[in-house]
Amino acid sequence: MVESFIYELRANDVKEEHIEQIMNRVKNRLTEENVDSELQKLGYAKIFTVDYDDYDDFYNYDLDDES
């Protein structure tokens, strides 16, 4: 499981020293949310989770609009 997190971090251009730092911080509580939280602390965007409230606001869909 740890390897899949590391693979995704590398695939998203996270620096090796940051990957090591993140993995050390979350080693006993390895979850997608915790990794994303550590990524954000280092100035990266989330990789593993999506905030759907922000996503909906971004696209501002009006599903009732028939135009």
Contact map, one row per residue, 1 for C-alpha under 8 A:
1111100000000000000000000000000000000000000000000000000000000000000
1111110000000000000000000000000000000000000000000000000000000000000
1111111000000000000000000000000000000000000000000000000000000000000
1111111100000000000000000000000000000000000000000000000000000000000
1111111110000000000000000000000000000000000000000000000000000000000
0111111111000000001000000000000000000000000000000000000000000000000
0011111111100000000000000000000000000000000000000000000000000000000
0001111111110000000000000000000000000000000000100000000000000000000
0000111111111100001000000000000000000000000000100000000000000000000
0000011111111111001000000000000000000000000000000000000000000000000
0000001111111100000000000000000000000000000000000000000000000000000
0000000111111100000000000000000000000000000000100000000000000000000
0000000011111110000000000000000000000000000000000000000000000000000
0000000011111111011000000000000000000000000100000000000000000000000
0000000001001111111000000000000000000000000000000000000000000000000
0000000001000111111100000000000000000000000000000000000000000000000
0000000000000011111110000000000000000000000000000000000000000000000
0000000000000111111111000000000000000000010000000000000000000000000
0000010011000111111111100000000000000000000000000000000000000000000
0000000000000001111111110000000000000000000000000000000000000000000
0000000000000000111111111000000000000000000000000000000000000000000
0000000000000000011111111100000000100110000000000000000000000000000
0000000000000000001111111110000000100000000000000000000000000000000
0000000000000000000111111110000000000000000000000000000000000000000
0000000000000000000011111111000000000000000000000000000000000000000
0000000000000000000001111111111001100000000000000000000000000000000
0000000000000000000000111111110000000000000000000000000000000000000
0000000000000000000000001111110000000000000000000000000000000000000
0000000000000000000000000111111001000000000000000000000000000000000
0000000000000000000000000111111101100000000000000000000000000000000
0000000000000000000000000100111111100000000000000000000000000000000
0000000000000000000000000000011111110000000000011000000000000000000
0000000000000000000000000000001111111000000000011000000000000000000
0000000000000000000000000100111111111100000000000000000000000000000
0000000000000000000001100100011111111110000000010000000000000000000
0000000000000000000000000000000111111111000011111000000000000000000
0000000000000000000000000000000011111111100001000000000000000000000
0000000000000000000001000000000001111111110000000000000000000000000
0000000000000000000001000000000000111111111111000000000000000000000
0000000000000000000000000000000000011111111111000000000000000000000
0000000000000000000000000000000000001111111100000000000000000000000
0000000000000000010000000000000000000111111100000000000000000000000
0000000000000000000000000000000000000011111110000000000000000000000
0000000000000100000000000000000000000011111111000000000000000000000
0000000000000000000000000000000000010011001111100000000000000000000
0000000000000000000000000000000000011011000111111100000000000000000
0000000110010000000000000000000000010000000011111000000000000000000
0000000000000000000000000000000110110000000001111100000000000000000
0000000000000000000000000000000110010000000001111110000000000000000
0000000000000000000000000000000000000000000001011111001000000000000
0000000000000000000000000000000000000000000000001111111000000000000
0000000000000000000000000000000000000000000000000111111100000000000
0000000000000000000000000000000000000000000000000011111110000000000
0000000000000000000000000000000000000000000000000011111111000000000
0000000000000000000000000000000000000000000000000111111111100000000
0000000000000000000000000000000000000000000000000001111111111000000
0000000000000000000000000000000000000000000000000000111111111000000
0000000000000000000000000000000000000000000000000000011111110000000
0000000000000000000000000000000000000000000000000000001111111000000
0000000000000000000000000000000000000000000000000000000111111100000
0000000000000000000000000000000000000000000000000000000110111110000
0000000000000000000000000000000000000000000000000000000000011111100
0000000000000000000000000000000000000000000000000000000000001111110
0000000000000000000000000000000000000000000000000000000000000111110
0000000000000000000000000000000000000000000000000000000000000111111
0000000000000000000000000000000000000000000000000000000000000011111
0000000000000000000000000000000000000000000000000000000000000000111
